[in-house]
Amino acid sequence: MKMWRSVVTLMGVVFFLVTSVAVSPAKAVDVTTVMEATPRVLAAETTRRNEADEVLRKVGQKIDLNNSDVRDFRQLRGFYPKLASIIIQNAPYEKVEDVLNIPGLTEAQKQRLQANLDNFVVNPPSPVFNEGDERYNPGVY
């Protein structure tokens, strides 16, 4: 058994020496050689935009009362989630001030809305943002 261990150990050492000597060291690759060998692909500059991009471009930093989801109201104190849900349920709006006419609002909610009217914008409802129940539960967890 001792002899078997010695033979296996000797074979391991020989294998290590042979593989470490036989492997050549890594060489740096010249980037220009690689670039010349590969075909060049130029990115086409396009002005394509989808419908969602167009609506978001119009909105900027404001909250679109007809197209924003509940999460967008988190930036405003006291809106998320209850008041935001009420606003979404009563959409669409013709103008920003229409949000003050929601039935059943408390006086505190009306004051909060009045104080934040400059944070809102109204665009026509877009199917991209209004399909299904994504405005209430956008599915981001």
Secondary structure by P-SEA (a helix, b strand, c coil): caaaaaaaaaaaaaaaaaaaaacccbbbbcaaaaaaabbbbbbbbbccccaaaaaaaaaccccccccccccccccccccccaaaaaaaaaccccccccccccccccaaaaaaaaacccccccccccccccccccccccccc
